[in-house]
Amino acid sequence: MKHTKVKDLLNSTTTLHEVNAKGWVRTFRNNQFIALNDGSTINNIQCVVDFENTPDETLKRITTGAAVSVTGTLVESKGAGQKYEIQVAELEILGDSDAEKFPMQPKKHSLEFLRENAHLRVRTNAFSAIMRVRSVLSFAVHSYFQEKGFVYVNTPIITGSDAEGAGEMFKVTALPFDNTPRTEEGKVNYKEDFFGKETNLTVSGQLEGETFAMALGQIYTFGPTFRAENSNTSRHLAEFWMIEPEVAFNDLNDNMDLAEDFIQYVIKYVLDKCPEDLKFLEGRLIEEEKVKPQAERSEMALLEKLNFVLENNFKRVSYTEAIDILRDSTPNKKKKFNYIINEWGADLQSEHERYLVEKHFKCPVILFDYPANIKAFYMRLNEDGKTVRAMDILFPGIGEIVGGSQREERYEVLVEKMKALGIDEEELWWYLDTRRFGSAVHSGFGLGFERLVLFVTGMTNIRDVIPFPRTPMNAEF
Amino acid sequence: MKHTKVKDLLNSTTTLHEVNAKGWVRTFRNNQFIALNDGSTINNIQCVVDFENTPDETLKRITTGAAVSVTGTLVESKGAGQKYEIQVAELEILGDSDAEKFPMQPKKHSLEFLRENAHLRVRTNAFSAIMRVRSVLSFAVHSYFQEKGFVYVNTPIITGSDAEGAGEMFKVTALPFDNTPRTEEGKVNYKEDFFGKETNLTVSGQLEGETFAMALGQIYTFGPTFRAENSNTSRHLAEFWMIEPEVAFNDLNDNMDLAEDFIQYVIKYVLDKCPEDLKFLEGRLIEEEKVKPQAERSEMALLEKLNFVLENNFKRVSYTEAIDILRDSTPNKKKKFNYIINEWGADLQSEHERYLVEKHFKCPVILFDYPANIKAFYMRLNEDGKTVRAMDILFPGIGEIVGGSQREERYEVLVEKMKALGIDEEELWWYLDTRRFGSAVHSGFGLGFERLVLFVTGMTNIRDVIPFPRTPMNAEF
């Protein structure tokens, strides 16, 4: 008979005579009670084995991690915490799991240990919950943009341009390290490489995305991006997924409205669709924080924090106002910041962002109108000649979650800026075409998907919210 | 005032006093009629300019490709083919477009020329339609799996293993070609590379996906994959998007059911959501085919062909049956095939697949139970010891669209096969873990997304259904 998902069995409205479930044994107690999980839900279904009529040989094989098929009757459970259980009539071991060797024991493992077993950690409650939430969040992203008529654009992963200068890039090549083809001058001859030129992994789909926004009006990307920075922190990955909407005719205010509305939509979506997983993750976080000093614990529980973001407008503050607030702040005056804010033009550090969000405003903050010289070349220069129409959205706990801007739509201003920064106009001929032919005000932003997942799941290390993290010295699996 | 999308204006239920539209000029006729498009729909809105009261200087700037903002009254149109038009009261040029230099002239361009201008080709009717259809198809993919409770998994793009041997891979590295770090034996010392080992771009997320299916039950991937094969054909890309579902406890028949149901769902979805774009593409295809000899034209128009796939079950045929059909076929007997089918075990070529689908069965065909030695190591060996539980779905016009299999769940059989093929067990320790701990029957398939888009849009070159194609000697943009 066809098996039924554990989720559907637990949500059944009646007891049922004959059901079949398939899944993996989480625990087996008293030679009688199997906690069975099939990944469809955080909850296990209890399967009660008739141990007196089951051969010892079989009972021994019901070990943590074993795959089993159980057939029996769905009955009301006498045990606490569960509505239904299966009275097992027939049990088949599909795949054994050697109890001594199976790494995922029914006990607490360190997150480090679990990372080394990324292929198996998803068999734990916490990681299955994270991965289900991540999946639903992905769909929320697509749903939001599609409902609003945005076109999903797959910008290229392999790119011939390093124009943005957003960070160090990974080289993509089919050339050998030995006997590399050379030009007459002795340089590597990329004309003999697969693409006939030097190529890298993309750091952003923005520039290509802009060209599509200037034809389709509203577009978004959602794909992997790469940074070859040697940053071994809990906030950096070498490979991560980024969401980048771009909208023709939107100015910076429209852009801020879009970002805020978008973030609130996806958080509401996941609150609606994943209540059990989020509740589990909230409990997990509370347990984690119990061992921390009081001062380091979250002021709000996970669900409260998510609802807080839904219910409050993000505070919009100009860079200039932010500098004034920071200059006058207690930690600045008492020299508690590692980087003291003395004057306008300073690049804000993580400690400053956290002060603004967590201490001063106590809500998500949108900072805008940054000094031109600390921001990217494509951002629109304000009339003051010294600030650009950039914005960053800062969240409690995780800092910058969105970075965006109104783009410089004026051909001459853009070219001048590229010249000043030594960016090759020839290489970006196609990008400049958007300003040559039918240019218009347009804006967009980038949101690092894993930072959003971090925020929503309450995890603290970005390696724990992506299936197989890529970091310096780590590309296992 | 806030502008309204052209799509919404054209779908208005009443005339409206004051509206604002922003978009790009497709044509400007008689100094009076602007065909304005903003990417929200294949249809332009006609904007009637009061040329007597508009300065000549402005009229001259209303050129193909220019971005304009028009404010005026939405009135019923006297012209044929459109319900509404805008009587323009105010016109602002947002961005000029030099009529002599703008590459996208209002005339037919070759597809080759448009590929060289991939950043601008999306401003044509055909490419905007293709890109909207592609976007809606992407969402259909996510909708299907999410509705069925599948978990979306982002398998890694950069991978440390070349275990599948599916094709030549691109190297990903941060090492320099000059003064490359070397081991004592003079080999490249990948321990000094970013990840501390040799890494490549993924050719498939399947193996990682399987590890997640064996915990979450039902998963799917949808991400970019890469092949460094020097295939300069209309069916190959070096970078393309692949969909790979994987389901625990599914056997090959369940897998075929899933693939068929999935394909019919996404085609129905796009037929429902994109009627205007598909109608336009159907007309385009008819025009294209007019110049072809009768024999090369499609037997069905585009919409008819899509509906045909919806309404007919895919024919399921074993490899062995297919060989018999091919051996007895007229082209085989008359030696019209380039590769004559003489005996069981032959690897089917594109000409054979086309014969089966387009001549013999005249419907989509699922071939299954292929000879083990022409298929991948992870496919489940049948009891006959010589065939494996593989399946390919073949479509008219484009050939293989899906390749899948029931996976070999038996540890010993899998290891034996890996040994025979020289695949490193050490490297795939994590993959083998799924068969060590709670193994079970499971199945999945891969669908090249661009082949699906080709089929749905009626285009014939795969480079025309992805925003920025990556092919040998081509990584522009």
HADDOCK unambig.tbl for C-alpha pairs under 7 A between the chains (distance, minus, plus):
assign (segid A and resid 24 and name CA) (segid B and resid 438 and name CA) 6.76 0.50 0.50
assign (segid A and resid 38 and name CA) (segid B and resid 215 and name CA) 6.65 0.50 0.50
assign (segid A and resid 38 and name CA) (segid B and resid 216 and name CA) 6.21 0.50 0.50
assign (segid A and resid 38 and name CA) (segid B and resid 217 and name CA) 5.74 0.50 0.50
assign (segid A and resid 39 and name CA) (segid B and resid 215 and name CA) 5.61 0.50 0.50
assign (segid A and resid 39 and name CA) (segid B and resid 216 and name CA) 3.67 0.50 0.50
assign (segid A and resid 39 and name CA) (segid B and resid 217 and name CA) 5.34 0.50 0.50
assign (segid A and resid 40 and name CA) (segid B and resid 216 and name CA) 6.24 0.50 0.50
assign (segid A and resid 40 and name CA) (segid B and resid 217 and name CA) 6.68 0.50 0.50
assign (segid A and resid 65 and name CA) (segid B and resid 437 and name CA) 5.97 0.50 0.50
assign (segid A and resid 65 and name CA) (segid B and resid 438 and name CA) 5.44 0.50 0.50
assign (segid A and resid 66 and name CA) (segid B and resid 437 and name CA) 6.18 0.50 0.50
assign (segid A and resid 66 and name CA) (segid B and resid 438 and name CA) 4.03 0.50 0.50
assign (segid A and resid 67 and name CA) (segid B and resid 438 and name CA) 4.31 0.50 0.50
assign (segid A and resid 67 and name CA) (segid B and resid 439 and name CA) 6.25 0.50 0.50
assign (segid A and resid 67 and name CA) (segid B and resid 440 and name CA) 6.55 0.50 0.50
assign (segid A and resid 94 and name CA) (segid B and resid 439 and name CA) 6.70 0.50 0.50
assign (segid A and resid 94 and name CA) (segid B and resid 440 and name CA) 5.60 0.50 0.50
assign (segid A and resid 95 and name CA) (segid B and resid 437 and name CA) 6.89 0.50 0.50
assign (segid A and resid 95 and name CA) (segid B and resid 438 and name CA) 4.31 0.50 0.50
assign (segid A and resid 95 and name CA) (segid B and resid 439 and name CA) 4.35 0.50 0.50
assign (segid A and resid 95 and name CA) (segid B and resid 440 and name CA) 5.68 0.50 0.50
assign (segid A and resid 96 and name CA) (segid B and resid 437 and name CA) 6.05 0.50 0.50
assign (segid A and resid 96 and name CA) (segid B and resid 438 and name CA) 5.12 0.50 0.50
assign (segid A and resid 96 and name CA) (segid B and resid 439 and name CA) 6.95 0.50 0.50
assign (segid A and resid 97 and name CA) (segid B and resid 436 and name CA) 6.44 0.50 0.50
assign (segid A and resid 97 and name CA) (segid B and resid 437 and name CA) 4.20 0.50 0.50
assign (segid A and resid 97 and name CA) (segid B and resid 438 and name CA) 5.24 0.50 0.50
assign (segid A and resid 98 and name CA) (segid B and resid 437 and name CA) 6.86 0.50 0.50
assign (segid A and resid 102 and name CA) (segid B and resid 437 and name CA) 6.54 0.50 0.50
assign (segid A and resid 119 and name CA) (segid B and resid 211 and name CA) 5.58 0.50 0.50
assign (segid A and resid 119 and name CA) (segid B and resid 212 and name CA) 6.87 0.50 0.50
assign (segid A and resid 119 and name CA) (segid B and resid 430 and name CA) 6.62 0.50 0.50
assign (segid A and resid 122 and name CA) (segid B and resid 212 and name CA) 6.78 0.50 0.50
assign (segid A and resid 122 and name CA) (segid B and resid 215 and name CA) 6.13 0.50 0.50
assign (segid A and resid 123 and name CA) (segid B and resid 215 and name CA) 5.05 0.50 0.50
assign (segid A and resid 128 and name CA) (segid B and resid 216 and name CA) 6.87 0.50 0.50
assign (segid A and resid 132 and name CA) (segid B and resid 151 and name CA) 5.99 0.50 0.50
assign (segid A and resid 135 and name CA) (segid B and resid 151 and name CA) 5.58 0.50 0.50
assign (segid A and resid 135 and name CA) (segid B and resid 152 and name CA) 4.82 0.50 0.50
assign (segid A and resid 135 and name CA) (segid B and resid 153 and name CA) 6.86 0.50 0.50
assign (segid A and resid 139 and name CA) (segid B and resid 142 and name CA) 6.92 0.50 0.50
assign (segid A and resid 142 and name CA) (segid B and resid 139 and name CA) 6.92 0.50 0.50
assign (segid A and resid 151 and name CA) (segid B and resid 132 and name CA) 5.99 0.50 0.50
assign (segid A and resid 151 and name CA) (segid B and resid 135 and name CA) 5.58 0.50 0.50
assign (segid A and resid 152 and name CA) (segid B and resid 135 and name CA) 4.82 0.50 0.50
assign (segid A and resid 153 and name CA) (segid B and resid 135 and name CA) 6.86 0.50 0.50
assign (segid A and resid 154 and name CA) (segid B and resid 467 and name CA) 6.62 0.50 0.50
assign (segid A and resid 155 and name CA) (segid B and resid 467 and name CA) 6.61 0.50 0.50
assign (segid A and resid 155 and name CA) (segid B and resid 468 and name CA) 6.79 0.50 0.50
assign (segid A and resid 156 and name CA) (segid B and resid 468 and name CA) 6.13 0.50 0.50
assign (segid A and resid 159 and name CA) (segid B and resid 475 and name CA) 6.14 0.50 0.50
assign (segid A and resid 159 and name CA) (segid B and resid 477 and name CA) 6.80 0.50 0.50
assign (segid A and resid 160 and name CA) (segid B and resid 475 and name CA) 5.57 0.50 0.50
assign (segid A and resid 160 and name CA) (segid B and resid 476 and name CA) 5.95 0.50 0.50
assign (segid A and resid 160 and name CA) (segid B and resid 477 and name CA) 6.45 0.50 0.50
assign (segid A and resid 161 and name CA) (segid B and resid 477 and name CA) 6.96 0.50 0.50
assign (segid A and resid 170 and name CA) (segid B and resid 172 and name CA) 6.32 0.50 0.50
assign (segid A and resid 170 and name CA) (segid B and resid 173 and name CA) 5.78 0.50 0.50
assign (segid A and resid 170 and name CA) (segid B and resid 174 and name CA) 5.51 0.50 0.50
assign (segid A and resid 171 and name CA) (segid B and resid 172 and name CA) 5.71 0.50 0.50
assign (segid A and resid 171 and name CA) (segid B and resid 173 and name CA) 5.35 0.50 0.50
assign (segid A and resid 171 and name CA) (segid B and resid 174 and name CA) 6.03 0.50 0.50
assign (segid A and resid 172 and name CA) (segid B and resid 170 and name CA) 6.32 0.50 0.50
assign (segid A and resid 172 and name CA) (segid B and resid 171 and name CA) 5.71 0.50 0.50
assign (segid A and resid 172 and name CA) (segid B and resid 172 and name CA) 4.91 0.50 0.50
assign (segid A and resid 172 and name CA) (segid B and resid 173 and name CA) 6.77 0.50 0.50
assign (segid A and resid 173 and name CA) (segid B and resid 170 and name CA) 5.77 0.50 0.50
assign (segid A and resid 173 and name CA) (segid B and resid 171 and name CA) 5.34 0.50 0.50
assign (segid A and resid 173 and name CA) (segid B and resid 172 and name CA) 6.76 0.50 0.50
assign (segid A and resid 174 and name CA) (segid B and resid 170 and name CA) 5.51 0.50 0.50
assign (segid A and resid 174 and name CA) (segid B and resid 171 and name CA) 6.02 0.50 0.50
assign (segid A and resid 177 and name CA) (segid B and resid 177 and name CA) 5.86 0.50 0.50
assign (segid A and resid 194 and name CA) (segid B and resid 472 and name CA) 5.55 0.50 0.50
assign (segid A and resid 194 and name CA) (segid B and resid 473 and name CA) 5.92 0.50 0.50
assign (segid A and resid 195 and name CA) (segid B and resid 472 and name CA) 5.16 0.50 0.50
assign (segid A and resid 195 and name CA) (segid B and resid 473 and name CA) 3.72 0.50 0.50
assign (segid A and resid 195 and name CA) (segid B and resid 474 and name CA) 5.08 0.50 0.50
assign (segid A and resid 195 and name CA) (segid B and resid 475 and name CA) 5.81 0.50 0.50
assign (segid A and resid 196 and name CA) (segid B and resid 473 and name CA) 4.59 0.50 0.50
assign (segid A and resid 196 and name CA) (segid B and resid 474 and name CA) 6.90 0.50 0.50
assign (segid A and resid 211 and name CA) (segid B and resid 119 and name CA) 5.60 0.50 0.50
assign (segid A and resid 212 and name CA) (segid B and resid 119 and name CA) 6.88 0.50 0.50
assign (segid A and resid 212 and name CA) (segid B and resid 122 and name CA) 6.78 0.50 0.50
assign (segid A and resid 215 and name CA) (segid B and resid 38 and name CA) 6.64 0.50 0.50
assign (segid A and resid 215 and name CA) (segid B and resid 39 and name CA) 5.61 0.50 0.50
assign (segid A and resid 215 and name CA) (segid B and resid 122 and name CA) 6.14 0.50 0.50
assign (segid A and resid 215 and name CA) (segid B and resid 123 and name CA) 5.05 0.50 0.50
assign (segid A and resid 216 and name CA) (segid B and resid 38 and name CA) 6.18 0.50 0.50
assign (segid A and resid 216 and name CA) (segid B and resid 39 and name CA) 3.65 0.50 0.50
assign (segid A and resid 216 and name CA) (segid B and resid 40 and name CA) 6.23 0.50 0.50
assign (segid A and resid 216 and name CA) (segid B and resid 128 and name CA) 6.87 0.50 0.50
assign (segid A and resid 217 and name CA) (segid B and resid 38 and name CA) 5.73 0.50 0.50
assign (segid A and resid 217 and name CA) (segid B and resid 39 and name CA) 5.33 0.50 0.50
assign (segid A and resid 217 and name CA) (segid B and resid 40 and name CA) 6.66 0.50 0.50
assign (segid A and resid 430 and name CA) (segid B and resid 119 and name CA) 6.62 0.50 0.50
assign (segid A and resid 430 and name CA) (segid B and resid 477 and name CA) 6.93 0.50 0.50
assign (segid A and resid 436 and name CA) (segid B and resid 97 and name CA) 6.41 0.50 0.50
assign (segid A and resid 437 and name CA) (segid B and resid 65 and name CA) 5.96 0.50 0.50
assign (segid A and resid 437 and name CA) (segid B and resid 66 and name CA) 6.18 0.50 0.50
assign (segid A and resid 437 and name CA) (segid B and resid 95 and name CA) 6.88 0.50 0.50
assign (segid A and resid 437 and name CA) (segid B and resid 96 and name CA) 6.04 0.50 0.50
assign (segid A and resid 437 and name CA) (segid B and resid 97 and name CA) 4.18 0.50 0.50
assign (segid A and resid 437 and name CA) (segid B and resid 98 and name CA) 6.85 0.50 0.50
assign (segid A and resid 437 and name CA) (segid B and resid 102 and name CA) 6.53 0.50 0.50
assign (segid A and resid 438 and name CA) (segid B and resid 24 and name CA) 6.75 0.50 0.50
assign (segid A and resid 438 and name CA) (segid B and resid 65 and name CA) 5.43 0.50 0.50
assign (segid A and resid 438 and name CA) (segid B and resid 66 and name CA) 4.01 0.50 0.50
assign (segid A and resid 438 and name CA) (segid B and resid 67 and name CA) 4.30 0.50 0.50
assign (segid A and resid 438 and name CA) (segid B and resid 95 and name CA) 4.30 0.50 0.50
assign (segid A and resid 438 and name CA) (segid B and resid 96 and name CA) 5.11 0.50 0.50
assign (segid A and resid 438 and name CA) (segid B and resid 97 and name CA) 5.22 0.50 0.50
assign (segid A and resid 439 and name CA) (segid B and resid 67 and name CA) 6.25 0.50 0.50
assign (segid A and resid 439 and name CA) (segid B and resid 94 and name CA) 6.69 0.50 0.50
assign (segid A and resid 439 and name CA) (segid B and resid 95 and name CA) 4.34 0.50 0.50
assign (segid A and resid 439 and name CA) (segid B and resid 96 and name CA) 6.93 0.50 0.50
assign (segid A and resid 440 and name CA) (segid B and resid 67 and name CA) 6.53 0.50 0.50
assign (segid A and resid 440 and name CA) (segid B and resid 94 and name CA) 5.58 0.50 0.50
assign (segid A and resid 440 and name CA) (segid B and resid 95 and name CA) 5.66 0.50 0.50
assign (segid A and resid 467 and name CA) (segid B and resid 154 and name CA) 6.63 0.50 0.50
assign (segid A and resid 467 and name CA) (segid B and resid 155 and name CA) 6.61 0.50 0.50
assign (segid A and resid 468 and name CA) (segid B and resid 155 and name CA) 6.79 0.50 0.50
assign (segid A and resid 468 and name CA) (segid B and resid 156 and name CA) 6.13 0.50 0.50
assign (segid A and resid 472 and name CA) (segid B and resid 194 and name CA) 5.57 0.50 0.50
assign (segid A and resid 472 and name CA) (segid B and resid 195 and name CA) 5.16 0.50 0.50
assign (segid A and resid 473 and name CA) (segid B and resid 194 and name CA) 5.93 0.50 0.50
assign (segid A and resid 473 and name CA) (segid B and resid 195 and name CA) 3.73 0.50 0.50
assign (segid A and resid 473 and name CA) (segid B and resid 196 and name CA) 4.59 0.50 0.50
assign (segid A and resid 474 and name CA) (segid B and resid 195 and name CA) 5.09 0.50 0.50
assign (segid A and resid 474 and name CA) (segid B and resid 196 and name CA) 6.92 0.50 0.50
assign (segid A and resid 475 and name CA) (segid B and resid 159 and name CA) 6.14 0.50 0.50
assign (segid A and resid 475 and name CA) (segid B and resid 160 and name CA) 5.56 0.50 0.50
assign (segid A and resid 475 and name CA) (segid B and resid 195 and name CA) 5.82 0.50 0.50
assign (segid A and resid 476 and name CA) (segid B and resid 160 and name CA) 5.95 0.50 0.50
assign (segid A and resid 477 and name CA) (segid B and resid 159 and name CA) 6.81 0.50 0.50
assign (segid A and resid 477 and name CA) (segid B and resid 160 and name CA) 6.46 0.50 0.50
assign (segid A and resid 477 and name CA) (segid B and resid 161 and name CA) 6.98 0.50 0.50
assign (segid A and resid 477 and name CA) (segid B and resid 430 and name CA) 6.92 0.50 0.50
